[in-house]
Amino acid sequence: MVRSSYGSDFPERQHVINDPETGVRGIIAIHSTVLGPAAGGCRFWHYENDVDMVQDAVRLARGMSYKNAMADLPFGGGKAVLQRPKGDFDRATIFRIFAEAVEDLGGAYVTAEDVGTTIDDMKAIRRHTRYVAGLAPQPGKAGGDPSPWTALGVFESMKVAARFALDADLSDLTIAVQGTGNVGGGLCSLLAQAGAKLIIADVTPGRRDVLAATHGATIVDVSEIAGVQADVFAPCALGGALNERTIPMLKARVICGGANNQLATPADGEALLARGITYAPDYVVNAGGIINVAAEYLGETTDQVRERVHRIGSRLRTVLDQASREHLPVNVVADRLAQQIITEGAKVAA
């Protein structure tokens, strides 16, 4: 087995997982530990090649650094990505090997759920390392599935973005939701309760169809969702939803969703500004999940999580106001604010 760490200007550290005997492959990317241990979920996904896997991990780790900084959490940013094999595989072995890699890092990285992983996976990891959150919650304590908190943070942010850009309540708007998994589905339920009209798309029909029947949502093909007639577009699937193909299609005036790395490139933020579209930076609005994970790891309560998640909207408003004053893309302003927080943390630690 090879579990080797090597330095890099960006990120701080990359920990490679490569077990020739079992074929388990993955990477733990630690972007920053300036504010505390690097915290971020473990993604279990099939990548066409290792280059794609590593690039995804590095981008996600950077996003976690900025997300944790903007959420005022005492954690840096990291992300783990494991290659999901095609066909049958031994899940227990994969997560045992991953847990051993986490333990090797000695607390520099704290893992949790992400795309493709579950509470049961976190329980399996906990048998081999203590550096994990996302376990079943204890009464009154934070913990468990982080996705409802992510959905709530996006919902609170969407209310703020709609008021900022459209001077409207969600009950007056049509929301196009791309991806109806745990976060997207939870967001749809909150939006329906608020009286919004829903248009939804997902690559798998199961939960999408249930949501459509429950909330009266209109279903469209995934290839069409970015261009439908809607007031708000909510990317809640994988990253890169905002790109040179989809941005010209957009009819929505607000972008606010739960997906990570929504901008395919930084230049796509400039393209949104040029079109007069208000973009709510993903790592600002989707921080509810990591807030819950951090609170669980620190032994905090559900009430503390709820209070912090409800503050996400006001944090977003600060970013939007500053971007408007300076006539800059919102992602540029958010990145700058996050970098300032990390830089100040480095000064304090020095």
Buried (B, 14 or more C-beta within 10 A) or exposed (E): EEBEBEEEEEBBBBBBBBBEEBEBBBBBBBBBBBBBBBBBBBBBBEBEEBEBBBBBBBBBBBBBBBBBBBBEBEBBBBBBBBBBBEEEEEBEBBBBBBBBBBBBBEEBBBBBBBBBBEBEBBBBBBEBBEBBBBBEBEEEBBBBBBBBBBBBBBBBBBBBBBBBBBEBEBEEBBBBBBBBBBBBBBBBBBBBEBEBBBBBBBEEEEBBBEBBEEBEBBBBEEEEBBBBEBBBBBBBBBBBBBBEEBBEBBBBBBBBBBBBBBBBEEEBBBBBBEEEBBBBBBBBBBBBBBBBBBBBBEEBEBEBBBEBBEBBBEBBBBBBEBBBEEEBBBBBBBBBBBEEBBEEBEEEEE
